[in-house]
Amino acid sequence: MVIEDDMNLAELLKYELMDSGFHVSFFNSGRNAFQKLKSSPPDAIVLDILLEEGIWTAGRS
C-alpha cells in the first residue's frame, strides 16, 4: 500500500514495487487508506508522514 499525495512520486513508487512483483494499492489520503486498512490489511505500507494526516494514520495502523 502506498499512501502519498505527490502523484509523480506515487507513480514512481507504484511502478518500482510492481516491477518487483508486488501488488500495489494507492491512496492519496491517510484517512481513505485507513478505511481499507481496517478491512484488508496489506503486507507493507509506504506512508508519507508529511501528509496532513500522515502521523494520524501511522498511529492507528
Biopython code that builds the backbone (N, CA, C, O; Angstrom):
import numpy as np
from Bio.PDB.StructureBuilder import StructureBuilder

atoms = [
    (1, "MET", "N", (0.852, -1.160, 0.000)),
    (1, "MET", "CA", (0.000, 0.000, 0.000)),
    (1, "MET", "C", (0.907, 1.236, 0.000)),
    (1, "MET", "O", (1.829, 1.352, 0.807)),
    (2, "VAL", "N", (0.620, 2.148, -0.924)),
    (2, "VAL", "CA", (1.337, 3.416, -0.993)),
    (2, "VAL", "C", (0.367, 4.530, -0.632)),
    (2, "VAL", "O", (-0.701, 4.651, -1.232)),
    (3, "ILE", "N", (0.742, 5.346, 0.351)),
    (3, "ILE", "CA", (-0.073, 6.490, 0.766)),
    (3, "ILE", "C", (0.787, 7.729, 0.544)),
    (3, "ILE", "O", (1.693, 8.023, 1.323)),
    (4, "GLU", "N", (0.483, 8.446, -0.532)),
    (4, "GLU", "CA", (1.318, 9.570, -0.970)),
    (4, "GLU", "C", (0.458, 10.558, -1.743)),
    (4, "GLU", "O", (-0.337, 10.156, -2.593)),
    (5, "ASP", "N", (0.610, 11.857, -1.455)),
    (5, "ASP", "CA", (-0.185, 12.855, -2.168)),
    (5, "ASP", "C", (0.530, 13.433, -3.379)),
    (5, "ASP", "O", (-0.108, 14.106, -4.189)),
    (6, "ASP", "N", (1.818, 13.199, -3.534)),
    (6, "ASP", "CA", (2.568, 13.648, -4.708)),
    (6, "ASP", "C", (2.397, 12.579, -5.787)),
    (6, "ASP", "O", (2.987, 11.503, -5.694)),
    (7, "MET", "N", (1.600, 12.869, -6.799)),
    (7, "MET", "CA", (1.261, 11.873, -7.817)),
    (7, "MET", "C", (2.491, 11.347, -8.556)),
    (7, "MET", "O", (2.548, 10.163, -8.886)),
    (8, "ASN", "N", (3.469, 12.206, -8.820)),
    (8, "ASN", "CA", (4.676, 11.764, -9.525)),
    (8, "ASN", "C", (5.450, 10.741, -8.687)),
    (8, "ASN", "O", (5.880, 9.707, -9.197)),
    (9, "LEU", "N", (5.618, 11.037, -7.422)),
    (9, "LEU", "CA", (6.318, 10.114, -6.533)),
    (9, "LEU", "C", (5.519, 8.831, -6.347)),
    (9, "LEU", "O", (6.090, 7.741, -6.329)),
    (10, "ALA", "N", (4.217, 8.952, -6.211)),
    (10, "ALA", "CA", (3.366, 7.777, -6.044)),
    (10, "ALA", "C", (3.466, 6.854, -7.257)),
    (10, "ALA", "O", (3.550, 5.635, -7.107)),
    (11, "GLU", "N", (3.458, 7.429, -8.447)),
    (11, "GLU", "CA", (3.575, 6.617, -9.662)),
    (11, "GLU", "C", (4.934, 5.926, -9.735)),
    (11, "GLU", "O", (5.018, 4.766, -10.139)),
    (12, "LEU", "N", (5.993, 6.628, -9.348)),
    (12, "LEU", "CA", (7.320, 6.037, -9.335)),
    (12, "LEU", "C", (7.380, 4.864, -8.353)),
    (12, "LEU", "O", (7.868, 3.787, -8.694)),
    (13, "LEU", "N", (6.884, 5.081, -7.139)),
    (13, "LEU", "CA", (6.863, 4.013, -6.144)),
    (13, "LEU", "C", (6.038, 2.820, -6.622)),
    (13, "LEU", "O", (6.454, 1.668, -6.494)),
    (14, "LYS", "N", (4.878, 3.114, -7.169)),
    (14, "LYS", "CA", (3.992, 2.059, -7.656)),
    (14, "LYS", "C", (4.679, 1.252, -8.763)),
    (14, "LYS", "O", (4.636, 0.022, -8.755)),
    (15, "TYR", "N", (5.304, 1.940, -9.702)),
    (15, "TYR", "CA", (5.988, 1.271, -10.807)),
    (15, "TYR", "C", (7.114, 0.377, -10.290)),
    (15, "TYR", "O", (7.225, -0.781, -10.691)),
    (16, "GLU", "N", (7.939, 0.910, -9.409)),
    (16, "GLU", "CA", (9.072, 0.146, -8.894)),
    (16, "GLU", "C", (8.612, -1.066, -8.085)),
    (16, "GLU", "O", (9.187, -2.148, -8.210)),
    (17, "LEU", "N", (7.597, -0.895, -7.271)),
    (17, "LEU", "CA", (7.094, -2.018, -6.476)),
    (17, "LEU", "C", (6.446, -3.085, -7.358)),
    (17, "LEU", "O", (6.650, -4.280, -7.146)),
    (18, "MET", "N", (5.668, -2.651, -8.342)),
    (18, "MET", "CA", (5.032, -3.605, -9.255)),
    (18, "MET", "C", (6.080, -4.329, -10.087)),
    (18, "MET", "O", (5.940, -5.520, -10.366)),
    (19, "ASP", "N", (7.127, -3.615, -10.484)),
    (19, "ASP", "CA", (8.205, -4.215, -11.253)),
    (19, "ASP", "C", (8.933, -5.279, -10.432)),
    (19, "ASP", "O", (9.535, -6.196, -10.991)),
    (20, "SER", "N", (8.876, -5.155, -9.110)),
    (20, "SER", "CA", (9.500, -6.132, -8.216)),
    (20, "SER", "C", (8.544, -7.264, -7.839)),
    (20, "SER", "O", (8.893, -8.135, -7.043)),
    (21, "GLY", "N", (7.337, -7.249, -8.410)),
    (21, "GLY", "CA", (6.402, -8.342, -8.199)),
    (21, "GLY", "C", (5.339, -8.114, -7.145)),
    (21, "GLY", "O", (4.607, -9.042, -6.801)),
    (22, "PHE", "N", (5.236, -6.910, -6.628)),
    (22, "PHE", "CA", (4.234, -6.615, -5.608)),
    (22, "PHE", "C", (2.932, -6.130, -6.233)),
    (22, "PHE", "O", (2.938, -5.451, -7.260)),
    (23, "HIS", "N", (1.822, -6.484, -5.602)),
    (23, "HIS", "CA", (0.529, -5.889, -5.942)),
    (23, "HIS", "C", (0.435, -4.608, -5.117)),
    (23, "HIS", "O", (0.643, -4.637, -3.904)),
    (24, "VAL", "N", (0.126, -3.490, -5.760)),
    (24, "VAL", "CA", (0.175, -2.193, -5.082)),
    (24, "VAL", "C", (-1.180, -1.500, -5.141)),
    (24, "VAL", "O", (-1.770, -1.354, -6.212)),
    (25, "SER", "N", (-1.660, -1.080, -3.989)),
    (25, "SER", "CA", (-2.831, -0.201, -3.945)),
    (25, "SER", "C", (-2.333, 1.186, -3.566)),
    (25, "SER", "O", (-1.376, 1.329, -2.806)),
    (26, "PHE", "N", (-2.988, 2.196, -4.101)),
    (26, "PHE", "CA", (-2.540, 3.568, -3.916)),
    (26, "PHE", "C", (-3.653, 4.410, -3.313)),
    (26, "PHE", "O", (-4.817, 4.292, -3.695)),
    (27, "PHE", "N", (-3.276, 5.265, -2.363)),
    (27, "PHE", "CA", (-4.203, 6.220, -1.754)),
    (27, "PHE", "C", (-3.487, 7.553, -1.615)),
    (27, "PHE", "O", (-2.302, 7.597, -1.284)),
    (28, "ASN", "N", (-4.204, 8.634, -1.867)),
    (28, "ASN", "CA", (-3.594, 9.961, -1.722)),
    (28, "ASN", "C", (-3.973, 10.611, -0.402)),
    (28, "ASN", "O", (-3.652, 11.775, -0.163)),
    (29, "SER", "N", (-4.654, 9.862, 0.455)),
    (29, "SER", "CA", (-5.089, 10.368, 1.748)),
    (29, "SER", "C", (-4.980, 9.256, 2.792)),
    (29, "SER", "O", (-5.374, 8.117, 2.544)),
    (30, "GLY", "N", (-4.444, 9.598, 3.949)),
    (30, "GLY", "CA", (-4.347, 8.622, 5.018)),
    (30, "GLY", "C", (-5.699, 8.161, 5.522)),
    (30, "GLY", "O", (-5.870, 6.998, 5.886)),
    (31, "ARG", "N", (-6.649, 9.060, 5.543)),
    (31, "ARG", "CA", (-7.986, 8.691, 6.028)),
    (31, "ARG", "C", (-8.654, 7.687, 5.088)),
    (31, "ARG", "O", (-9.316, 6.756, 5.545)),
    (32, "ASN", "N", (-8.482, 7.873, 3.774)),
    (32, "ASN", "CA", (-9.029, 6.897, 2.820)),
    (32, "ASN", "C", (-8.338, 5.552, 2.973)),
    (32, "ASN", "O", (-8.989, 4.507, 2.937)),
    (33, "ALA", "N", (-7.033, 5.576, 3.141)),
    (33, "ALA", "CA", (-6.271, 4.335, 3.302)),
    (33, "ALA", "C", (-6.672, 3.618, 4.589)),
    (33, "ALA", "O", (-6.732, 2.389, 4.618)),
    (34, "PHE", "N", (-6.943, 4.367, 5.641)),
    (34, "PHE", "CA", (-7.299, 3.770, 6.926)),
    (34, "PHE", "C", (-8.551, 2.906, 6.799)),
    (34, "PHE", "O", (-8.639, 1.851, 7.427)),
    (35, "GLN", "N", (-9.512, 3.338, 5.999)),
    (35, "GLN", "CA", (-10.724, 2.537, 5.790)),
    (35, "GLN", "C", (-10.366, 1.182, 5.178)),
    (35, "GLN", "O", (-10.914, 0.155, 5.577)),
    (36, "LYS", "N", (-9.455, 1.181, 4.218)),
    (36, "LYS", "CA", (-9.017, -0.066, 3.574)),
    (36, "LYS", "C", (-8.202, -0.911, 4.547)),
    (36, "LYS", "O", (-8.308, -2.138, 4.544)),
    (37, "LEU", "N", (-7.390, -0.260, 5.381)),
    (37, "LEU", "CA", (-6.570, -0.979, 6.353)),
    (37, "LEU", "C", (-7.425, -1.819, 7.300)),
    (37, "LEU", "O", (-7.053, -2.929, 7.680)),
    (38, "LYS", "N", (-8.567, -1.268, 7.669)),
    (38, "LYS", "CA", (-9.443, -1.982, 8.599)),
    (38, "LYS", "C", (-10.026, -3.246, 7.978)),
    (38, "LYS", "O", (-10.188, -4.257, 8.662)),
    (39, "SER", "N", (-10.342, -3.193, 6.689)),
    (39, "SER", "CA", (-10.997, -4.328, 6.052)),
    (39, "SER", "C", (-10.025, -5.310, 5.394)),
    (39, "SER", "O", (-10.317, -6.501, 5.290)),
    (40, "SER", "N", (-8.881, -4.813, 4.956)),
    (40, "SER", "CA", (-7.938, -5.675, 4.250)),
    (40, "SER", "C", (-6.512, -5.184, 4.473)),
    (40, "SER", "O", (-5.982, -4.444, 3.644)),
    (41, "PRO", "N", (-5.885, -5.580, 5.575)),
    (41, "PRO", "CA", (-4.548, -5.076, 5.887)),
    (41, "PRO", "C", (-3.503, -5.546, 4.871)),
    (41, "PRO", "O", (-3.484, -6.720, 4.501)),
    (42, "PRO", "N", (-2.639, -4.642, 4.423)),
    (42, "PRO", "CA", (-1.593, -5.002, 3.460)),
    (42, "PRO", "C", (-0.397, -5.643, 4.168)),
    (42, "PRO", "O", (-0.300, -5.619, 5.395)),
    (43, "ASP", "N", (0.494, -6.206, 3.388)),
    (43, "ASP", "CA", (1.728, -6.761, 3.940)),
    (43, "ASP", "C", (2.715, -5.662, 4.297)),
    (43, "ASP", "O", (3.514, -5.817, 5.220)),
    (44, "ALA", "N", (2.662, -4.541, 3.563)),
    (44, "ALA", "CA", (3.588, -3.427, 3.813)),
    (44, "ALA", "C", (2.914, -2.114, 3.444)),
    (44, "ALA", "O", (2.020, -2.075, 2.599)),
    (45, "ILE", "N", (3.357, -1.035, 4.094)),
    (45, "ILE", "CA", (2.820, 0.304, 3.839)),
    (45, "ILE", "C", (3.981, 1.264, 3.607)),
    (45, "ILE", "O", (4.929, 1.313, 4.391)),
    (46, "VAL", "N", (3.894, 2.024, 2.521)),
    (46, "VAL", "CA", (4.812, 3.140, 2.292)),
    (46, "VAL", "C", (3.981, 4.389, 2.541)),
    (46, "VAL", "O", (3.079, 4.706, 1.765)),
    (47, "LEU", "N", (4.288, 5.103, 3.635)),
    (47, "LEU", "CA", (3.465, 6.216, 4.087)),
    (47, "LEU", "C", (4.254, 7.518, 4.086)),
    (47, "LEU", "O", (5.346, 7.595, 4.650)),
    (48, "ASP", "N", (3.702, 8.523, 3.458)),
    (48, "ASP", "CA", (4.254, 9.881, 3.506)),
    (48, "ASP", "C", (3.797, 10.497, 4.825)),
    (48, "ASP", "O", (2.654, 10.941, 4.937)),
    (49, "ILE", "N", (4.677, 10.527, 5.821)),
    (49, "ILE", "CA", (4.261, 11.049, 7.128)),
    (49, "ILE", "C", (4.092, 12.563, 7.124)),
    (49, "ILE", "O", (3.586, 13.134, 8.091)),
    (50, "LEU", "N", (4.512, 13.217, 6.042)),
    (50, "LEU", "CA", (4.312, 14.659, 5.946)),
    (50, "LEU", "C", (2.925, 15.026, 5.426)),
    (50, "LEU", "O", (2.580, 16.205, 5.353)),
    (51, "LEU", "N", (2.131, 14.019, 5.064)),
    (51, "LEU", "CA", (0.735, 14.283, 4.730)),
    (51, "LEU", "C", (0.067, 14.930, 5.932)),
    (51, "LEU", "O", (0.491, 14.733, 7.070)),
    (52, "GLU", "N", (-0.967, 15.694, 5.676)),
    (52, "GLU", "CA", (-1.685, 16.351, 6.770)),
    (52, "GLU", "C", (-2.065, 15.359, 7.862)),
    (52, "GLU", "O", (-1.964, 15.666, 9.050)),
    (53, "GLU", "N", (-2.507, 14.156, 7.454)),
    (53, "GLU", "CA", (-2.907, 13.153, 8.441)),
    (53, "GLU", "C", (-1.953, 11.964, 8.454)),
    (53, "GLU", "O", (-2.341, 10.875, 8.876)),
    (54, "GLY", "N", (-0.715, 12.147, 8.001)),
    (54, "GLY", "CA", (0.252, 11.052, 7.943)),
    (54, "GLY", "C", (0.569, 10.455, 9.301)),
    (54, "GLY", "O", (0.558, 9.234, 9.456)),
    (55, "ILE", "N", (0.849, 11.290, 10.279)),
    (55, "ILE", "CA", (1.145, 10.807, 11.624)),
    (55, "ILE", "C", (-0.095, 10.163, 12.227)),
    (55, "ILE", "O", (0.004, 9.148, 12.917)),
    (56, "TRP", "N", (-1.278, 10.755, 11.969)),
    (56, "TRP", "CA", (-2.541, 10.202, 12.460)),
    (56, "TRP", "C", (-2.715, 8.778, 11.932)),
    (56, "TRP", "O", (-3.094, 7.878, 12.681)),
    (57, "THR", "N", (-2.440, 8.580, 10.658)),
    (57, "THR", "CA", (-2.591, 7.253, 10.049)),
    (57, "THR", "C", (-1.603, 6.274, 10.644)),
    (57, "THR", "O", (-1.963, 5.138, 10.953)),
    (58, "ALA", "N", (-0.351, 6.705, 10.810)),
    (58, "ALA", "CA", (0.679, 5.815, 11.356)),
    (58, "ALA", "C", (0.325, 5.383, 12.778)),
    (58, "ALA", "O", (0.588, 4.244, 13.164)),
    (59, "GLY", "N", (-0.251, 6.261, 13.536)),
    (59, "GLY", "CA", (-0.611, 5.933, 14.913)),
    (59, "GLY", "C", (-1.771, 4.968, 15.032)),
    (59, "GLY", "O", (-1.948, 4.339, 16.075)),
    (60, "ARG", "N", (-2.550, 4.842, 13.998)),
    (60, "ARG", "CA", (-3.727, 3.989, 14.045)),
    (60, "ARG", "C", (-3.569, 2.690, 13.285)),
    (60, "ARG", "O", (-4.434, 1.820, 13.379)),
    (61, "SER", "N", (-2.492, 2.531, 12.535)),
    (61, "SER", "CA", (-2.340, 1.303, 11.741)),
    (61, "SER", "C", (-1.617, 0.223, 12.487)),
    (61, "SER", "O", (-1.413, -0.867, 11.952)),
]
sb = StructureBuilder()
sb.init_structure("model")
sb.init_model(0)
sb.init_chain("A")
sb.init_seg("    ")
for serial, (resi, resn, name, xyz) in enumerate(atoms, 1):
    if name == "N":
        sb.init_residue(resn, " ", resi, " ")
    sb.init_atom(name, np.array(xyz, "f"), 0.0, 1.0, " ", f" {name:<3s}", serial, name[0])
structure = sb.get_structure()
